[in-house]
Amino acid sequence: MKKVLLNTNPNPNQNLESDNPQPVGKSADAHQRPARIAGFTLVELLFAVFFIFAALRAIIVTTNNVDSTGQHKEAAAQIQSVIDATRAWGRQPSQGQNYTGVSLDVLYCNGINIAPFKPTTACPAAGAAPTTTEAGVGQNVYGLDIAVAAAGAGDLDYVVTFGTGDAPNCQALLDKFSMAAGVISGTTTTFCGTADPFALTVTVN
């Protein structure tokens, strides 16, 4: 009896196993596409670092300018407040616009508002003049001194001195106050000092 072999492959021209099997998940033309490199190039990283540095520098410069402008405005306000406080004290009937013996300590202990300046010790008993010079010492916006005293010549004028820390600050305040109401202009009356070139002197009538 002859044995008949049955071909179970419906397509006689197709082999059950390929001579060139393809890896699973890869197409035949995968080798034709260049692989993508992940991350950043050196140029991109340098550009990012430069951009961050420039942004930080701009922020720092802006902050410094804002701080400087704020300090200048506060300095002008402090000088003006002492001018006004001294004028108010001198115009009291008991003073008759005579500024003999005036100081920030005297103003403070006589109830004149000179905030934020004040002496570090208590005021003497009522009727006694302070003998200290503490108010305003190291207390202005720059951490330097502000003071007021009689200008002499009959003590009808008074002088406000204000430490500024540098020449541009002093000049800016001088420009502001040299033409202010009541201020006596002149190189010997309202000026940036000679002994201390960063100290502003304002003489007021």
Secondary structure as the mmCIF struct_conf table of DSSP 4:
data_model
#
loop_
_struct_conf.conf_type_id
_struct_conf.id
_struct_conf.beg_label_comp_id
_struct_conf.beg_label_asym_id
_struct_conf.beg_label_seq_id
_struct_conf.end_label_comp_id
_struct_conf.end_label_asym_id
_struct_conf.end_label_seq_id
BEND BEND1 PRO A 10 PRO A 10
TURN_TY1_P TURN_TY1_P1 PRO A 12 ASN A 13
BEND BEND2 GLN A 14 GLN A 14
BEND BEND3 LEU A 16 GLU A 17
BEND BEND4 ASP A 19 ASN A 20
HELX_LH_PP_P HELX_LH_PP_P1 PRO A 21 PRO A 23
TURN_TY1_P TURN_TY1_P2 VAL A 24 GLY A 25
TURN_TY1_P TURN_TY1_P3 ALA A 28 ASP A 29
HELX_RH_3T_P HELX_RH_3T_P1 ALA A 30 GLN A 32
BEND BEND5 ARG A 33 ARG A 33
HELX_LH_PP_P HELX_LH_PP_P2 PRO A 34 ALA A 38
BEND BEND6 GLY A 39 GLY A 39
HELX_RH_AL_P HELX_RH_AL_P1 LEU A 42 GLY A 90
TURN_TY1_P TURN_TY1_P4 ARG A 91 ARG A 91
BEND BEND7 GLN A 92 GLN A 92
TURN_TY1_P TURN_TY1_P5 PRO A 93 GLN A 97
TURN_TY1_P TURN_TY1_P6 THR A 100 GLY A 101
HELX_RH_AL_P HELX_RH_AL_P2 LEU A 104 CYS A 109
TURN_TY1_P TURN_TY1_P7 ASN A 110 GLY A 111
TURN_TY1_P TURN_TY1_P8 ALA A 115 PRO A 116
BEND BEND8 THR A 120 THR A 121
BEND BEND9 ALA A 125 ALA A 125
TURN_TY1_P TURN_TY1_P9 ALA A 126 GLY A 127
HELX_LH_PP_P HELX_LH_PP_P3 ALA A 128 PRO A 130
TURN_TY1_P TURN_TY1_P10 ALA A 135 GLY A 138
BEND BEND10 ASN A 140 ASN A 140
TURN_TY1_P TURN_TY1_P11 VAL A 141 TYR A 142
BEND BEND11 GLY A 143 LEU A 144
STRN STRN1 ILE A 146 ALA A 150
BEND BEND12 GLY A 152 GLY A 152
HELX_RH_3T_P HELX_RH_3T_P2 ALA A 153 ASP A 155
TURN_TY1_P TURN_TY1_P12 LEU A 156 LEU A 156
BEND BEND13 ASP A 157 ASP A 157
STRN STRN2 TYR A 158 GLY A 163
BEND BEND14 GLY A 165 ASP A 166
HELX_RH_AL_P HELX_RH_AL_P3 ALA A 167 PHE A 177
TURN_TY1_P TURN_TY1_P13 SER A 178 MET A 179
BEND BEND15 ALA A 180 ALA A 180
TURN_TY1_P TURN_TY1_P14 ALA A 181 GLY A 182
STRN STRN3 VAL A 183 VAL A 183
STRN STRN4 GLY A 186 GLY A 186
TURN_TY1_P TURN_TY1_P15 THR A 187 THR A 189
STRN STRN5 THR A 190 THR A 190
STRN STRN6 PHE A 191 CYS A 192
BEND BEND16 THR A 194 ASP A 196
TURN_TY1_P TURN_TY1_P16 PRO A 197 PHE A 198
STRN STRN7 ALA A 199 VAL A 204
#
